[in-house]
Amino acid sequence: MSVYIFHIFVTLTIGMTQEQYSKYSFLLDRTARKVKQYAQQQFKSGDFDVTVDQWLVLKNLSENDLLSQTELANLVFKDHPTLTRIIDLLCKKGYVERVAHPQDRRSFQLHLTESGVSKVTSLRPEILQIREKAWENLSPHDFEEFKRILNTIYQNLNGESFEQ
């Protein structure tokens, strides 16, 4: 009888744990979607002339001199076709420029134009305000714990930690 009870306990415990993980995954996904949705709404109402995804490209190009599309894709977590469309739009807007790679004529590097640098400079304070909204009422300890947990989850999935 005790083996039977132990089996039921283990089954319930595993079931509860899987259910908890499922709830946490749902909360993580729901929150990430809400943060992005809120940012997209603010970008639209703020008339920024760029989308959230376009901003990520501009921001990363502003923080790096010249990047290949592959390097940029890794930084912004976009596949090549999606990133190509974003880059094409940013080039049409005059914010990004493709420059021939000095060692490889088949590829190019990306950099911000003067207009792109100006756009990043003007939007940065507004975007910081948008991001700060999500973090209201959280302590420095909350931030550190949150970063630790997210890095652990990311590393569990064979990613590298983000230390900024």
C-alpha positions, 0 to 999 in steps of 0.5 A, spaced: 500 500 500 505 504 501 508 503 494 501 505 491 501 512 495 508 513 494 506 512 486 500 517 487 504 522 490 510 522 485 505 522 480 501 528 483 508 532 484 510 531 477 503 533 475 503 539 479 510 541 477 509 541 470 502 545 471 506 550 475 512 550 469 506 551 464 503 557 468 510 560 469 511 559 461 504 562 460 506 568 464 512 570 461 509 569 454 503 574 456 508 579 459 513 579 453 507 580 449 504 585 453 511 589 453 511 589 446 504 591 445 505 597 449 511 599 446 508 598 439 502 602 441 506 608 444 510 608 437 504 609 433 501 614 438 508 618 438 509 618 431 516 616 431 516 614 424 519 607 425 516 600 428 519 597 435 523 592 430 526 598 426 528 601 432 532 595 435 535 595 428 537 602 429 539 602 436 544 596 435 547 599 429 548 606 433 552 601 438 556 598 433 560 601 427 559 597 421 555 590 422 554 585 417 547 583 416 548 576 419 551 580 425 545 584 426 540 578 425 544 575 431 543 581 435 536 583 434 534 575 434 531 576 427 531 571 421 534 574 414 528 575 410 525 579 416 531 583 417 532 584 410 525 587 409 526 591 415 533 594 413 530 595 406 525 600 409 530 603 413 534 605 407 528 608 404 527 612 410 534 614 409 536 612 416 541 606 414 546 605 408 549 599 405 556 599 404 560 594 400 564 590 405 572 591 404 574 584 404 568 581 400 565 584 394 559 579 395 557 582 402 555 588 405 556 592 412 550 596 415 551 603 418 547 609 420 546 615 416 547 622 419 539 622 419 539 615 422 544 618 428 539 624 429 533 619 429 536 615 434 538 621 438 532 624 438 528 617 440 532 615 445 529 619 451 522 617 449 523 610 448 527 610 455 520 613 458 516 607 454 521 602 457 521 605 464 513 604 464 514 597 465 519 597 470 515 602 475 514 599 482 520 594 482 526 595 486 533 594 484 533 587 488 527 586 483 531 587 477 537 583 479 533 577 481 529 578 475 535 578 470 538 572 474 532 568 473 531 570 465 539 568 464 538 562 468 532 560 463 536 562 457 542 558 459 538 552 460 536 553 453 543 553 451 544 561 450 549 565 453 547 570 459 546 577 458 550 581 463 548 588 462 
